[in-house]
Amino acid sequence: MSIHDGLRIGIFVFDEAEELDVVGPFEVFATWAEHSALKPQVSTFSWDGSGVRLAKGLRLVPAHSADDVGPLHLLVYPGGPGTRPLIAEPGHLAWLRAVQRQTPVIASVCTGALVLAAAGLLSGRPATTHRDHFDELAEIDASVLVDTEARFVDDGDVVTSAGVSAGLDMALHLVGRLESPECAQAVRHALHYEST
């Protein structure tokens, strides 16, 4: 799968995912498509393609299911209260491990990192999550090197971000990494966004 055939980004959505964890990165990547020679395609997908109700009530109809979203260059996994049942779902964790084997980059926002940890994707690696959930991340996998200061942690094929709005900073970082810092700056300017 060549990046020149069109870089494909999928944002996994589920009931009780945090709204900004989903729409923040979506907005960054969709704006990137308007400024990029790579013309990335960003879409949402749920487990079965059904609509979802996010944590604060926003309803979202995804473009795909997990079966038909196709191969991705980047998977974004949001956080929110809906991560709790997924942490305990063996079939979902097995799916996530299979996705990692064929996806160059998996990125979590907020407590999405807890699901990545439950799937074993963060073992022995540096990572972060929402500041109120550092202990929970360590409980799920004690080998995770929890970074309590960073807005996001880039460990190559796995990138994690801190709580909620940090997903914007992580998404902009990924634009800079996957294309160029200049392109990331153009996206930041278009969004009128100054990071903290």
C-alpha positions in Angstrom: 0.0 0.0 0.0 1.7 3.1 -1.2 1.2 6.5 0.3 1.1 7.9 -3.3 -2.0 5.9 -4.0 -3.9 8.1 -1.5 -3.2 8.2 2.2 -6.2 6.7 4.0 -7.1 7.7 7.5 -9.9 6.0 9.5 -11.4 7.2 12.8 -13.0 4.4 14.8 -16.3 5.6 16.4 -18.4 3.9 19.1 -21.1 4.7 21.5 -19.9 7.0 24.3 -16.8 8.1 22.5 -15.8 11.6 23.4 -17.0 14.1 20.8 -13.8 16.2 20.4 -11.6 13.1 20.3 -13.5 12.2 17.1 -14.3 15.5 15.4 -11.0 17.3 16.4 -8.7 14.9 14.5 -11.3 14.6 11.7 -11.3 18.4 11.2 -7.5 18.5 11.2 -7.2 15.7 8.6 -10.0 17.0 6.4 -8.4 20.4 6.4 -5.1 18.8 5.6 -6.7 17.2 2.5 -7.4 20.8 1.2 -3.7 21.8 1.5 -2.0 18.5 0.6 -0.4 17.0 -2.5 -1.0 13.7 -0.8 -4.7 14.2 -0.8 -5.4 12.2 2.3 -8.9 10.6 2.6 -10.4 10.6 6.1 -13.5 8.7 7.1 -15.2 7.4 10.2 -16.2 3.8 10.8 -18.0 1.9 13.5 -17.8 -1.8 14.3 -20.8 -2.7 12.2 -21.4 0.5 10.3 -24.3 1.5 12.5 -24.7 5.0 13.8 -23.4 5.9 17.2 -24.3 8.2 20.1 -21.2 10.0 21.4 -20.6 10.8 25.1 -22.4 14.1 25.2 -25.3 13.1 22.9 -24.0 13.9 19.4 -25.2 11.3 17.0 -22.9 10.3 14.1 -23.5 8.1 11.1 -20.1 6.6 10.1 -19.1 6.0 6.5 -18.0 2.4 6.9 -18.0 -0.7 9.1 -14.8 -2.3 10.4 -15.2 -4.9 7.7 -15.5 -2.5 4.7 -13.3 0.4 5.7 -10.3 -1.3 3.9 -6.6 -0.9 4.6 -5.5 2.3 6.4 -2.3 4.2 6.7 -3.5 5.7 10.0 -6.1 4.5 12.5 -7.3 7.0 15.1 -8.8 5.5 18.2 -10.7 8.0 20.4 -11.4 7.9 24.1 -14.4 8.5 26.3 -16.6 6.4 28.6 -17.4 4.0 25.8 -13.8 2.6 26.0 -14.7 0.7 29.2 -16.7 -2.1 27.7 -14.2 -2.4 24.8 -11.3 -2.9 27.2 -13.0 -6.1 28.4 -14.0 -7.4 24.9 -11.6 -10.1 23.8 -12.9 -10.1 20.2 -12.4 -6.3 19.9 -8.9 -6.5 21.3 -8.0 -9.3 18.9 -9.3 -7.2 16.0 -7.1 -4.3 17.2 -4.0 -6.5 17.3 -4.8 -7.7 13.7 -5.3 -4.1 12.6 -1.9 -3.1 14.0 -0.1 -5.7 11.9 -1.3 -4.1 8.7 -1.6 -0.4 9.7 1.6 1.8 9.7 0.4 4.1 12.4 -2.2 3.7 15.2 -3.0 6.9 17.2 -5.1 7.1 20.3 -6.7 10.2 21.8 -7.3 10.5 25.6 -8.5 7.2 27.1 -8.3 5.4 23.8 -4.8 4.5 25.0 -6.4 2.3 27.7 -7.9 0.1 24.9 -4.5 0.0 23.1 -2.9 -1.1 26.4 -5.5 -3.8 27.0 -4.7 -5.1 23.5 -1.0 -5.2 24.4 -0.1 -2.5 21.8 1.7 -0.3 24.4 3.7 -3.0 26.3 7.1 -1.6 27.2 6.5 1.6 25.3 6.2 5.3 26.2 2.6 6.5 26.1 0.2 9.0 27.6 -3.5 9.4 28.2 -5.9 11.8 30.0 -4.2 12.9 33.2 -7.1 11.5 35.3 -6.3 8.0 34.0 -2.6 7.6 34.3 -3.0 5.1 37.1 -5.6 3.1 35.2 -3.2 2.9 32.2 -0.5 1.6 34.5 -2.9 -0.9 36.1 -3.9 -2.3 32.7 -0.2 -2.8 31.7 2.5 -2.1 34.2 5.1 -2.2 31.5 3.8 1.0 29.8 6.2 4.0 30.4 3.5 6.5 31.2 4.5 10.1 30.3 2.6 12.4 32.6 3.9 15.7 31.0 3.5 15.3 27.2 0.6 16.5 25.1 1.3 13.5 22.9 3.9 10.7 22.6 5.1 9.6 19.2 6.7 6.1 19.4 6.8 5.4 15.7 3.9 3.1 14.7 1.9 4.0 17.9 1.1 7.6 18.8 -0.8 8.5 22.0 -2.2 11.8 23.1 -3.3 13.2 26.4 -6.9 14.3 27.2 -9.4 15.5 24.7 -8.0 18.7 23.1 -4.5 17.2 22.9 -5.9 15.2 20.0 -5.7 18.3 17.9 -2.0 18.8 18.7 -1.4 15.1 17.9 -3.2 15.3 14.6 -1.3 18.4 13.6 2.0 16.6 14.6 1.0 13.7 12.3 0.3 16.1 9.4 3.8 17.4 9.9 5.3 14.0 10.2 3.5 12.4 7.3 3.9 15.4 4.9 5.8 18.4 6.2 5.9 21.0 9.0 5.0 23.6 6.4 1.8 21.7 5.6 1.0 21.3 9.3 1.4 25.1 9.7 -0.9 25.7 6.8 -3.6 23.5 8.5 -3.0 25.2 11.8 -3.5 28.6 10.1 -6.7 27.5 8.4 -8.1 26.3 11.6 -7.0 29.4 13.5 -5.6 27.1 16.1 -2.8 27.9 18.5 -1.7 24.9 20.6 -1.1 25.2 24.3 
